[in-house]
Amino acid sequence: AHKITVTTTSLSPFALGIAPGFNIEASVDASGGGTITGAGSYAPGANVTLTATPDAGYRFINWTESGAEVSTSASYSFVASAGRTAVANFALIIPQIATAAAVSGNLTLEWPADLPGWVLEESPDLSPGSWVPSAAPVTVSGNTKRVIVTPTAGCGFFRLRHP
């Protein structure tokens, strides 16, 4: 589909080489959660490596092309033989709250400290508008965040939420 015109003023032999490149595109899924490297234009037969790096609190899931999984490795390598469009998919790591045995009637809630952005909330009755950030002091010990809940009259419910 391209036209090439060559004009010469001598009878000397010459060579014209055309090496089409392949455009390798890569993006992060719309939900976000990380960054990618390695996209660009590659010569036919070149080795291509796309690398996905999750943000803090996220994990890499897979690479997809046209919705189909092509790799579960964060470093996806292949030989350039056509233009391609790959999508890196990440998922939010959802921590679990662990409860320790009650001591003196108190309840201890623990979750991983290395997952930023999570907020402990509490509600007296589980109704949608009743959730507020917990006023209980959070301590950090090693890789664990900890809250000690002192019993009060009535019920209390707790959850971790990622805003």
N, C-alpha and C positions, 0 to 999 in steps of 0.2 A: 504494500500500500504506500510505500515511500519511493520517491523518485530521486535518483542520484545522477548528476551530470558531471562529467569530467572533461575538462578542456586541456589539451597539451599543445605545446609549440615545438616539440621535438619528437623524434621517432624512438626515443629511449623507452625501454620497457618499464612498466611500473606495476605495482600491486595495490589493490584496494581491499582492505579487510574490514568486514563489518561483523561485530560480535554483539548481538542483541543482549541486553541484560534482562533479568527477571526481577520484577518488583515484589519484594517480600514485605507484606504489611502485617503488623501485629498491634493489638490493642488490649486494653483491660476491659472485662465485662462491665456493663453499665453500673453494677452495684459497687464497683471499685474494690479497694482492699490491697492494692499493690502497684508495682511498676514493672515495666518490661524493657529489655534492651535487645538489640540485634536486628531490628527491622532495617530495610534499605534495598538498594539495587545490587544484584549479584550477577556475575558472569555465569553462563551455563557451566554446570559441573562443579561450581564452587561449593564448599562446605558452609552451611548456614547453621548458626546456633542461636536460638531465641531463649532468653533467660527471664524467668519471672521471679520477682522478689516480693514476698508478702510484707505489708505494713505491720507494725506492732499490733497484736491482737487479732491477726488474720492468719489463715493458712492457705497454701496453694492447693487447688483441687486438680485442675487439668488444663490442657490446651485443646481447643476445639476448632474445627474448620467447617463452615456451613452447618453448625450445630452438632456435628459428629465428633466424638472424642478421638484425638490423634495421638495423645501422649499424656501420661500421668507424672512425667518427670518435669521438674521445674526448669531443667535445661533440655530443650527440645532441639535435636540436631537432625539435619537432612541435607541432601544434595539438591542444589538449585536446578530444577528442570522445567519449571513453569512458574508463573506468578502465583502467589498464594496469599491468603488472608487468614491469620490465626488469632484466636482470642484466648487470653489467659483468664482463668476463672479462679476466684478466691472465695473463701467463706470466713465469716466472723467466727472466732473461737468463743463458744459460749461456756463460761465457767459454771461449775456446779457448786452450790452452797453445801458444805458439809456441816453437820451438827455434832458437837462433842457431847459426851455425857454430862448431864446436869450436875453442877457442883453448887451446893447451898441454894438450890432452886433456880439458879441462873442458867441461861441457855447460851452456848458459844456457837457463833456462826463463823465459818472460815471459807475463803476462796482464794485462788491464785493471785498473787500480787503482781505478776509479770504480764497481766492483761490489762492495759490501761483503758480508761474511759468508762469503766463499769461503776454504777452508783447503786448503793444499797438503799432501797426504798421500803417504807412501811405503810400499812393501812390497818385501820381498826376493824374494817368489815368487808374488804375485797371489792367494794363498789368502784367503778371506773374513775370517778373524780376524787377518790379519797387517798390515792397514792402520793406520798410526799417523801423527800429525801430523809433518811433516818437521822435522828439527832444523836444516836448512840456513837460514842467515840470509836474510831477505827484505829487499831494498832497494826503495825507491820512487824512480823518476826520472820526473818529469812525471806522465803518466797511466798509467804502466806499473810493475807490480810485477815484480821480477826475483830469481831465485835462480840461483846458480852452483853446479853440482853437480860435485864433484871425484870422479873415478873411484875406486872401491874394488874389492876382489876380489869376484867374483861379479856377480850381476845386481841391478839396482835399478829399480823401477817407480814412476811418479809419477801422481797424479791430483788434480784440484780437486774438492772436495766442499763442498756447501752444507748445513750441519747443520740 
